[in-house]
């Protein structure tokens, strides 16, 4: 009988431990009302620092031509004088000569909500008509599009987007990836990237 009681107690203890582990592993909840505060955690968010691109400069993975960012897929264009930027004089076309992506790691506090803002446009020199990107922060993702219908190639029509995520780790990769599936030369364009914490008191 004592052995049965001991077995039952050990089983209950195991269940309790599992429950505690599951509770600690639960994903953080995004505070949808949280307002950004504090400095921009992204370095070179307007892509002004790096090799001077002239009209534009195509860069690939392992390139050192764009400060603070890494090309993590395909190629991208650092665009200079080809069209007006949203902020400063440079922007990024996420389709260089292939569908590309760029990423930067930032320090984050697990469980805290962060606010991402960025400007989106599209390269009107060619298809697809609707450009698409994926913005991710760690495993959290969001998709955005920019419709070039009836828009001249030099008319940027920058759109500002705001997105929130809850950090899961002490370091989070902020990634912008082209989701285009046509052409690979005329892609979605991003600029003026900010990531700010919330609850800065």
N, C-alpha and C positions, 0 to 999 in steps of 0.2 A: 504493500500500500504506500509506504514511504517512497518507494522508487517511482510509483505512478505520479505522486504529488510532485516529486522533484522534476519529472519529465514534463509535467504540465506547466510548472513554473518557468522552466527553461524555455519552453515553447512560447509562452506569453512574453518573456523578456526579449526573445528574438523578434517577435512581431512588433514590439514596441520600438526596438532599435531600427528595424526596417522602416517603420512609420516616421521616425525622426529623420532618417536619411532622406526619405522621399520628400519630407517637408522642406528640408534645407536645399534640396535640388530643384524646388519649384521655380519656374521662371519668374523674373521680376515683372511687375506690372507697370506699364507705361502710364504716367500721369498726363492725361490729354489736356489738362488745363495749365500745366506748368509753363511758366514764362522763362525765356532765356535770360541769363545774366552772366556777368564776368567776361573774360577775354575770349577771343576766338582761339579754339584749341587746334585748329588747322593752320599749318605753316604754308605760306605761299598759296593762299586760297584763290588768288586771282591770277596765278601762274606768271607773275611778272619777273620771277627770278630764274635764271638758267641761261642757256645759250640763246643769243639773239636770233629769232627765227626769220627775220626779214618778212616776206609775204607769209610763208608758213614753213615749218620744219617737221618732217616726219621722223618720229623716234620709235624705237622698238624696245623690247625687254632687255634689261641690263644697261640701258642708256643712262648717261650722266648729264643729259642735256636739260632736264627739268628738275630743279631743286626740290627736295623734300617729298616728291612723289615717285612711285615706281610704276612702270608699265607692267601689268600682270597678265596681259593677254594681247596677242596680235600687235598692232601698231596704232599710234594716235598721231594727230597733227597738233603741234603747238602753233597757233595762228597769230600772226602779228598784224600786218597791214592789209590783209586780204579783206577784212570786214571789221566793223566797229565792235569792240568788246563791250560787255555789260559794265565792267569795272576795270579801270586801267586801260592797257592797250593790247592785252593778250587774252586768248581763250583757248579751249581744247576741243578739237573735233575728235570724237571717240572712234571714228573710222579713218585711219591713216591710209594705208593701202590694204587694210584688212580690218575686220571687226576687232576693236580693242577695248582695253580697260585700264584704269589707273587706280592706285590705292595708296593710302597713308595710314599708319598706325598712330593712335592718340591714346594718352593716359585717361582712364575712366575709373569711376568708383562703382563697383558692383551694386546693382539695385537702384542707382540714380538714373533719372530721366535726363536725356540730352536732346537738344533741338538742332536739327540740320536745316540750313537754308542754302539755296543755290539758285542760279539763273540758268534757264534752259532755252535753247534755240535750235536751229537746224541748218545744215549746209544745203543751200538751194541750188547748187550747181548740177545736181543730178539726183536720181532716185535713191531710196524710196521716198514717196511723198510724205508718209508718216514715219518720223524717226522715233525710235524707242530706246529707253535706257532702263537699267536696273540699278538702284541705289541700295547698298547693303551696309549694315553696321554689324559686324560679326555674322550671326546667323539670321538676323532680322533683315527683311528685304521689302522694297517697294518699287513699283513699276511706274514709269512716266512716259508720256508721248508728246511729240510736237508735230502739228499738222502744217505742212508747207503749202497746202492748197491755196491758190490765188495769191501767193506771197512771192514778190520778186526776190531773186537770189541775194540782193544786197540789203533787203529790208529784214532786219533781225527779229523784231518783235519779241524781245526777251521776256520770258515768263518766270516769275519768282515762285519757287515751291518751298514749302515748309513741312518737315517730317520729324517725328519724335521716335526715339527708341530708348529702351531701358538696357543699360550696360549689364553684361553678365560676367565680365572679367576686368582685371586691372588695366588691360590694354585691348583696344578695339580697332579693327581694321575698317576704315571708311573707304568704300569701293564704288566707283562709277563704271558701269559696264555697258557697252553697246549691245542692244538686243536686235539690231538690224539683221536681216537675213538676205538682203538684196544689195548687190554691187560691192560694198566694202570700201568705197572711196568718199562718199558724201554722207556723213553721219550726223548724229545728234551732237550738239555743241553745249558745253557747260562753262560756267564762269562764276566768280564771286561766291566761293564756297565758305560757309561758316559752320562751325559746330560749337555750341555753347552749353554749359551746364545749366541746371536749374537749382533752385533752393540754395542760393549762395550765402545765406546768412550764417 
